[in-house]
Amino acid sequence: MNHTFQITGHIVDPLKQRIYDGTLIINDGRITSILPAEDNQLSSIFNHQSNDLPFILPGFIDSHVHIESSMLLPENFAYIAVQHGTIAAVADPHEIANVLGIEGIDFMIQNGRQVPFYFFFGAPSCVPCTYMESSGAVIGADDICALMQRDDIGFLGEMMNIPGVLFSDNEVLEKLEAARKAGKPIDGHAPGLSGEELRHYAAEGISTDHECSSLAEAQAHIDVGMKVLIREGSAAQNFEALSPLLASYADELMFCTDDKHPDDLMKGHINLIVRRAIAKGFPLWNVLRAACVTPVLHYHLPCGLLQQGDSADFILVDNLTDFNVLSTCIEGNLFNRYAQLPINRSWTRNEWPNNFHTEPIAPKDLHIAPDSGNIHVITAFNGSLFTGQKTMKANIVECNVISDVERDVLKIVVLNRYAPSQPAIGFIKGFGLRRGALASTIAHDSHNIVAVGTSDEAIAAAINHVIQLGGGIVIEDTELRDALPLPIAGLISPLSAADTATAYARLTAHAKALGCVFDAPFMTLSFMALPVIPKLKMTDKGLFDTALFRHISPFVTD
């Protein structure tokens, strides 16, 4: 699509912090010249049509996202993202790497190359996330050293092994050193870290964090030289808490989504964060610095910033309040809103990688004999990755602890999907299900099968449905059975963004029809298996206490 053309409008230059009228001349994908209106014959156009001309500004960048969490192929993610003015994604393929290792990383990179979009992939630093769960792959220090030498790997993904950093684990230090030697940025993941421990963490070259949830926490990260990523995803949303930083720390901030489910992505992307920031009264240049400029400078992205000689990467919007995107240009490829991105090749079913080696279970496999009359209960909260902990009386029937629907204490089960094994069983409060069960192979970070339900029969049926599909999200109930198959690594649908979003929204509505009180039931469920976010979580090896950093019995025996 590259050719010579020109775009006339109100040019918004965040580097020089000025808006001026002019024309961009684009040739072979680059801005070969910029003609200000007063220097050419366009003054009459601006005098008579300035209100009808678009604003031209650099494209938005998602500075930290797991594409897999959209449940879309990179090519389908890009199709929606460009409609919202996003031209680049700093993408950590951590999720698919935990399932498939380097094969999964390569799959994402190759698929992303099919469309004109800047996918800037990193090397996941923590595969497996911890050794407290069963993962589908291991990416060791030698693998990271090799990945850091590749031109298609731009950074080291989020270092969530905080103990490994603080206590100088050799494997962790080798990974960090490999990134430093290659001159590539290192992303962080350090919720709650402070004081000397935070200084130690940052001193290892870890330069960003997307996990800050309070102003004090974010300020502490900035004080030790780290960039803070303001996150607005489907599960974790920190804009309201962190947005005041935009008044004074624009150079230290970026915007990201981290995890964006398909129905939310259809509604908007980074443009929604920009719109909210402007509505709050933060200076335009500060907002655009975080949305467009700082990610380019920090990650050394090839994206243009509306300077002569830059790659022709920009967006056209109707105004600087709503930022309604009219067109997006990437490397000189101009797409009107809703235009279909050209795809270089189609992927066939036999090219869809997966890793699934478990066996169906029976309801009796979920029976758990009581060791005491009281149980540890995970407490889940709407819109939060964090959980709490309660001690409650067990609901015992015929020597089996069962779900207690009236008190909203349900069984939660995690089953290793990479090898035949016994299910791990715990208890959780907060979902509110009145009947049936939910199950999914999106279970951060190792992506085993996670299920929650009101009876052993419903949970077993949901797990077996997932196994039958080779991965997916399912609802099982005597009156309702539905699924979104995810045959690519158990994480990704081959469907279009619109079709995937429709199916996911339908499943969410069905979950709420069964009584679930969460806004995003499956997103919340997916994080109940993540043992690096406090406090109680459930892995395929059992109930995990992040404060003690070990597995504990579901029964209170003290």
C-alpha positions in Angstrom: 0.0 0.0 0.0 3.0 2.3 0.2 2.9 5.2 -2.2 3.3 9.0 -2.3 0.4 11.0 -0.8 -0.2 13.9 1.5 -2.3 14.6 4.6 -3.5 18.1 5.5 -4.7 19.0 8.9 -3.9 20.4 12.4 -0.6 18.8 13.2 -0.2 18.0 16.9 3.5 17.7 17.8 4.0 16.4 21.3 7.8 16.7 21.1 7.8 20.4 20.4 4.5 20.9 22.2 2.8 22.8 19.5 -0.2 22.5 17.2 0.1 24.0 13.8 -1.6 23.7 10.4 0.2 22.0 7.7 0.6 19.1 5.3 2.6 15.8 5.7 4.2 14.5 2.5 4.5 10.7 2.7 6.7 8.8 0.3 7.5 5.0 0.6 6.2 4.9 4.2 8.1 7.9 5.5 7.3 11.5 6.2 9.6 13.1 3.6 8.6 16.7 4.4 6.2 18.7 6.5 4.8 21.9 5.0 3.5 24.5 7.5 0.4 26.3 6.1 2.1 29.7 6.1 5.0 28.4 4.0 2.8 27.0 1.1 -0.3 27.7 -0.8 -2.6 26.0 1.8 -3.4 29.1 3.8 -6.8 29.6 2.0 -7.7 26.0 2.8 -7.1 26.6 6.5 -8.8 29.9 6.5 -12.0 28.4 5.0 -12.0 24.8 6.1 -9.9 24.6 9.3 -12.9 23.4 11.3 -13.4 20.5 8.9 -9.8 19.3 8.9 -8.6 16.5 11.2 -6.1 16.7 14.0 -3.0 14.7 13.2 -1.1 13.2 16.1 1.2 10.2 16.8 -0.5 6.9 17.3 -1.3 5.5 20.7 0.9 2.7 22.2 -0.1 0.0 24.7 3.1 -0.2 26.7 2.4 -3.5 28.3 -0.1 -6.1 27.1 -0.5 -9.9 26.9 -2.1 -10.3 23.5 -3.3 -13.8 24.5 -5.6 -12.2 27.2 -7.7 -10.8 24.4 -8.2 -14.4 23.3 -7.3 -13.1 19.8 -4.7 -13.9 17.3 -2.3 -10.9 17.0 -3.6 -10.2 13.5 -7.2 -10.0 14.9 -6.1 -7.9 17.9 -4.4 -5.4 15.5 -7.6 -5.1 13.4 -9.5 -3.8 16.4 -6.6 -1.8 18.0 -6.0 0.3 14.9 -9.7 1.4 14.9 -9.0 2.9 18.3 -5.9 4.7 17.2 -3.4 2.2 18.6 -0.4 1.6 16.3 1.9 -0.5 18.6 1.8 -3.0 21.4 4.6 -3.8 23.7 3.6 -7.4 24.1 4.9 -9.9 26.6 3.9 -13.4 25.3 4.2 -14.7 28.8 0.9 -16.6 28.7 1.5 -18.7 25.6 5.1 -19.2 26.6 3.9 -20.9 29.8 2.0 -23.3 27.6 4.3 -23.8 24.7 7.7 -22.2 25.5 9.7 -20.7 22.7 7.4 -22.3 20.1 4.6 -20.1 21.5 6.7 -17.0 21.3 7.6 -17.7 17.7 4.0 -18.4 16.8 2.9 -15.0 18.1 5.7 -13.2 16.3 5.0 -14.9 13.0 1.3 -14.3 13.2 1.9 -10.6 14.1 4.0 -10.1 11.0 0.9 -10.8 8.9 -0.5 -7.3 9.4 0.8 -3.7 9.3 1.0 -3.1 13.0 3.9 -2.7 15.4 4.1 -5.8 17.6 7.1 -5.4 19.9 7.5 -8.8 21.5 9.6 -9.5 24.6 11.1 -12.6 26.1 9.1 -13.8 29.1 11.4 -13.9 32.2 9.4 -16.2 34.4 8.4 -19.4 32.7 7.2 -21.1 34.8 5.9 -18.2 36.9 6.8 -20.1 40.0 7.6 -23.7 40.8 4.5 -23.8 42.9 2.4 -25.0 39.9 2.8 -27.2 36.9 3.6 -25.4 33.7 3.7 -26.5 30.1 7.3 -25.3 29.4 10.4 -23.9 31.0 12.5 -21.0 29.6 15.8 -21.0 31.4 18.7 -18.6 31.6 20.4 -20.1 28.5 17.1 -19.6 26.5 16.9 -16.0 27.6 20.5 -15.4 26.6 19.7 -16.7 23.1 16.4 -14.7 22.9 18.1 -11.5 23.9 20.3 -11.8 20.8 17.4 -11.9 18.5 16.3 -8.8 16.6 12.7 -9.7 16.9 12.9 -9.7 20.7 12.9 -6.2 22.2 12.9 -6.5 25.9 12.9 -8.9 28.9 9.3 -9.5 30.1 8.0 -8.7 33.6 10.3 -10.0 36.3 7.7 -11.3 38.8 10.2 -13.5 40.7 10.8 -11.0 43.4 12.4 -13.4 45.9 14.8 -14.5 43.1 15.9 -10.9 42.6 16.1 -10.0 46.2 18.0 -13.1 47.3 20.2 -13.2 44.2 19.0 -16.4 42.6 21.6 -17.3 40.0 19.1 -18.2 37.3 17.3 -14.9 37.8 20.5 -12.9 37.8 21.7 -14.5 34.6 18.5 -13.5 32.9 18.8 -9.9 34.0 22.4 -9.8 33.0 21.6 -11.1 29.5 19.1 -8.3 29.0 21.5 -5.7 30.3 24.3 -6.9 28.1 22.0 -6.8 25.1 21.0 -3.3 25.9 17.3 -4.2 26.2 14.8 -2.9 28.7 13.6 -5.0 31.6 10.0 -4.9 32.7 9.0 -5.3 36.3 6.2 -6.7 38.3 6.5 -5.8 42.0 3.2 -5.2 43.8 3.7 -4.0 47.3 7.4 -3.8 47.2 8.9 -0.8 49.0 11.9 0.6 50.8 15.3 -1.0 50.5 13.8 -4.0 48.7 12.3 -1.8 46.0 15.7 0.0 45.6 17.4 -3.4 45.3 14.9 -4.5 42.7 15.3 -1.4 40.6 19.1 -1.5 40.9 19.1 -4.7 38.9 18.1 -2.7 35.9 14.3 -3.4 36.2 12.9 -0.2 34.7 9.1 -0.4 34.7 6.2 -1.6 36.8 2.5 -1.9 35.8 1.4 -3.2 39.2 1.3 0.1 41.3 -2.2 0.6 42.8 -1.7 3.7 44.9 -0.1 7.1 44.6 2.4 6.4 47.3 3.5 3.1 45.7 3.8 4.7 42.3 5.8 7.7 43.8 8.2 5.3 45.4 8.8 3.5 42.1 9.4 6.8 40.4 11.8 7.9 43.1 14.0 4.8 42.5 14.1 5.6 38.7 11.4 3.3 37.4 8.7 4.1 34.9 5.1 3.7 36.1 2.6 2.2 33.7 -0.9 3.4 34.4 -3.1 0.3 33.7 -6.7 0.1 32.7 -7.5 -3.5 31.8 -10.4 -5.8 32.1 -9.4 -7.0 35.5 -7.1 -4.4 37.1 -7.9 -0.8 36.7 -5.6 1.8 38.3 -6.3 5.0 36.4 -8.4 6.7 39.0 -5.7 6.0 41.7 -2.7 7.0 39.6 -3.9 9.6 37.2 -2.9 12.6 39.5 0.7 11.7 38.6 0.0 13.1 35.1 0.2 16.6 36.5 3.9 16.4 37.4 5.5 13.1 36.1 4.5 12.8 32.5 8.0 11.7 31.4 7.9 8.8 33.9 4.5 7.5 32.9 3.0 5.2 30.2 -0.4 3.8 29.6 -1.2 0.1 29.3 -4.0 -2.4 29.5 -2.0 -5.5 30.6 -5.1 -7.8 30.1 -7.9 -6.7 27.8 -10.7 -9.1 27.0 -12.3 -9.0 23.6 -15.6 -7.4 24.5 -13.8 -4.6 26.3 -11.3 -4.2 23.4 -14.2 -3.7 21.0 -15.3 -0.7 23.0 -11.9 1.0 23.1 -8.2 0.8 24.0 -5.6 3.4 24.9 -7.9 6.1 23.4 -10.3 5.6 26.3 -7.5 6.4 28.8 -6.5 9.5 26.9 -10.0 10.7 26.7 -10.5 10.2 30.5 -7.2 12.0 31.3 -8.2 15.0 29.1 -11.6 15.1 30.7 -10.0 15.3 34.1 -8.2 18.4 33.0 -4.6 17.1 32.7 -2.5 19.0 30.1 -2.7 17.6 26.6 1.1 17.4 26.3 1.4 15.4 29.5 -1.2 13.0 28.4 0.2 12.5 24.9 3.7 12.1 26.4 2.4 9.0 28.3 0.2 7.7 25.4 2.6 8.2 22.5 6.1 9.4 23.3 7.5 7.8 26.4 6.9 4.2 25.2 8.8 5.0 21.9 11.7 6.4 23.8 11.9 3.8 26.6 11.5 0.7 24.4 13.4 2.2 21.4 10.4 1.6 19.2 10.6 2.3 15.4 7.3 4.2 15.5 7.4 7.7 14.1 6.6 10.8 16.2 5.5 13.2 13.4 9.0 14.5 12.6 10.5 14.8 9.1 12.2 11.6 8.2 10.1 9.5 10.6 8.1 6.5 9.7 4.7 7.6 8.6 2.8 6.5 11.8 0.0 8.7 13.0 -3.7 9.0 13.6 -6.4 11.4 12.4 -9.0 12.4 15.1 -11.9 14.7 14.9 -11.1 16.7 18.0 -8.8 16.8 21.1 -11.5 16.1 23.6 -13.2 12.9 22.4 -10.3 11.7 20.2 -12.7 9.9 17.9 -10.4 8.1 15.4 -11.1 8.8 11.7 -8.0 7.0 10.2 -4.8 5.3 11.3 -1.6 5.3 9.3 1.2 2.8 10.0 4.4 2.9 7.9 2.5 4.8 5.2 -0.5 2.4 5.2 -3.6 4.5 5.7 -6.7 2.8 7.1 -10.0 4.4 7.5 -12.0 3.3 10.5 -13.3 -0.2 10.1 -11.1 -0.9 7.1 -9.9 -4.5 6.9 -6.1 -4.8 7.5 -4.4 -6.7 4.7 -3.3 -10.1 5.9 -0.3 -11.7 4.2 -1.4 -15.3 4.7 -4.1 -17.4 6.4 -3.3 -19.9 9.1 -4.7 -23.4 8.9 -6.0 -25.6 11.7 -2.9 -27.8 11.6 -0.8 -24.7 12.4 -2.6 -24.0 15.6 -0.2 -25.1 18.4 -1.5 -26.6 21.7 -0.3 -28.6 24.7 -3.1 -30.7 26.3 -2.4 -34.0 27.9 -4.9 -34.7 30.7 -7.8 -37.1 31.2 -11.5 -36.7 32.1 -12.5 -36.8 35.8 -15.5 -38.1 37.7 -17.4 -36.3 40.4 -16.0 -38.7 43.0 -12.5 -37.4 42.1 -13.6 -34.1 43.6 -14.5 -35.6 47.0 -12.4 -34.3 49.9 -12.6 -35.9 53.3 -12.4 -33.4 56.2 -9.3 -33.2 58.3 -11.1 -30.8 60.6 -14.4 -28.9 60.9 -13.0 -25.6 59.6 -11.6 -24.6 56.2 -9.4 -21.9 54.8 -11.5 -20.0 52.3 -10.2 -17.7 49.5 -12.2 -14.5 49.3 -12.4 -13.0 45.8 -13.4 -9.4 45.1 -14.9 -7.8 42.0 -12.4 -6.2 39.7 -9.3 -7.2 41.8 -6.5 -9.7 41.3 -5.9 -9.7 45.0 -7.8 -12.1 47.4 -8.3 -12.3 51.1 -8.7 -15.2 53.5 -11.4 -16.4 55.9 -11.8 -19.3 58.2 -15.2 -20.9 58.0 -17.1 -24.0 59.1 -16.9 -26.8 56.5 -20.1 -28.1 54.9 -19.7 -31.8 55.4 -22.0 -34.4 53.8 -21.2 -38.1 54.0 -17.5 -37.5 54.7 -17.2 -35.1 51.8 -16.8 -31.3 52.1 -19.1 -29.9 49.5 -20.0 -26.4 48.2 -22.2 -24.3 50.5 -24.4 -22.2 48.1 -26.3 -20.5 50.9 -23.1 -19.1 52.4 -21.5 -18.6 48.9 -18.6 -21.0 49.8 -17.9 -22.9 46.6 -15.4 -25.5 45.6 -12.6 -24.3 43.4 -10.6 -26.9 41.5 -7.4 -26.7 39.5 -6.4 -29.6 37.3 -3.0 -30.0 35.6 -3.6 -30.0 31.9 -0.1 -31.0 30.9 -0.2 -34.5 32.4 -2.7 -36.9 34.0 -3.0 -36.0 37.7 -5.4 -35.6 40.6 -7.3 -32.4 40.9 -6.3 -29.9 43.6 -9.3 -28.8 45.6 -10.0 -25.7 47.7 -12.8 -23.3 48.7 -13.7 -19.8 47.6 -16.2 -17.1 48.5 -17.4 -14.2 46.4 -18.5 -15.7 43.1 -22.2 -15.9 44.2 -23.1 -18.8 41.9 -26.5 -20.3 42.7 -26.2 -23.3 40.4 -23.9 -24.8 37.8 -20.1 -24.3 37.3 -17.6 -22.3 35.3 -14.3 -23.6 34.0 -11.5 -22.3 31.8 -8.0 -23.0 30.5 -7.2 -19.3 31.0 -5.7 -19.7 34.4 -2.7 -17.3 35.0 0.0 -18.0 34.7 0.5 -21.7 33.9 -3.0 -22.0 32.3 -4.1 -25.3 33.8 -7.8 -25.9 34.1 -9.5 -23.9 36.8 -13.1 -24.4 37.8 -15.6 -23.2 40.4 -19.1 -24.5 41.0 -22.0 -25.4 43.2 -21.6 -29.2 43.1 -19.1 -31.8 42.3 -21.2 -33.0 39.4 -21.3 -29.6 37.8 -17.6 -29.0 38.3 -16.6 -32.3 36.8 -18.9 -31.8 33.8 -17.4 -28.3 33.2 -13.8 -29.6 33.4 -14.6 -32.5 31.1 -16.2 -30.1 28.6 -12.9 -28.1 28.6 -10.9 -31.3 28.0 -13.2 -32.3 25.2 -12.6 -28.9 23.5 -8.8 -29.0 24.0 -9.1 -25.7 25.8 -11.7 -23.0 26.2 -14.2 -21.3 28.5 -17.3 -23.2 29.5 -20.5 -23.0 31.5 -22.1 -26.2 32.7 -25.6 -26.4 34.2 -28.5 -28.7 33.9 -30.4 -26.0 32.1 -27.5 -24.2 30.3 -24.4 -25.4 28.5 -22.2 -23.0 26.5 -18.6 -22.7 25.5 -16.0 -20.5 23.7 -13.4 -23.0 22.3 -9.8 -21.8 22.5 -8.0 -24.4 20.4 -4.8 -22.3 20.0 -2.8 -23.1 23.2 -6.0 -23.2 25.1 -5.8 -19.4 25.2 -6.7 -18.1 21.7 -9.7 -18.3 19.4 -9.2 -18.4 15.6 -12.5 -16.4 15.3 -12.6 -12.7 14.4 -12.5 -10.1 17.2 -16.2 -9.4 16.8 -17.2 -13.1 16.9 -14.9 -13.8 19.8 -16.2 -10.8 21.7 -19.8 -11.8 21.1 -19.2 -15.3 22.4 -17.4 -14.1 25.4 -20.1 -11.5 26.3 -22.7 -14.3 25.9 -20.8 -16.5 28.4 -20.4 -13.6 30.8 -24.2 -13.0 30.7 -24.8 -16.7 31.2 -22.5 -16.8 34.2 -24.5 -13.9 35.7 -27.7 -15.7 35.0 -26.3 -18.5 37.2 -25.9 -16.0 40.0 -22.3 -14.8 39.6 -22.0 -11.2 40.9 -18.7 -10.3 39.3 -18.5 -7.9 36.3 -16.0 -10.2 34.6 -16.5 -13.7 36.0 -14.0 -15.5 33.8 -11.3 -12.9 34.2 -11.6 -13.0 38.0 -11.6 -16.8 37.8 -8.4 -16.8 35.7 -6.5 -14.9 38.4 -7.5 -17.2 41.2 -4.7 -19.5 40.1 -1.9 -16.9 40.1 0.4 -17.5 43.1 2.4 -14.3 42.8 -0.5 -12.0 43.7 -1.6 -12.0 47.4 -3.1 -13.6 49.4 -4.6 -17.1 49.0 -4.6 -18.7 45.5 -5.2 -22.2 44.1 -2.7 -24.0 42.0 -2.8 -27.5 40.6 -0.5 -28.5 43.5 -2.9 -27.2 46.2 -3.9 -24.1 48.1 -1.1 -21.6 48.1 -0.5 -18.9 50.7 1.6 -16.1 49.1 2.5 -14.6 52.5 4.0 -17.9 53.7 5.1 -18.7 50.1 4.1 -22.3 50.4 1.1 -24.6 50.0 -1.2 -25.1 52.9 -4.0 -27.5 53.7 -7.5 -26.4 52.9 -8.3 -27.4 56.5 -7.6 -25.4 59.6 -5.8 -27.9 61.8 -4.0 -25.7 64.4 
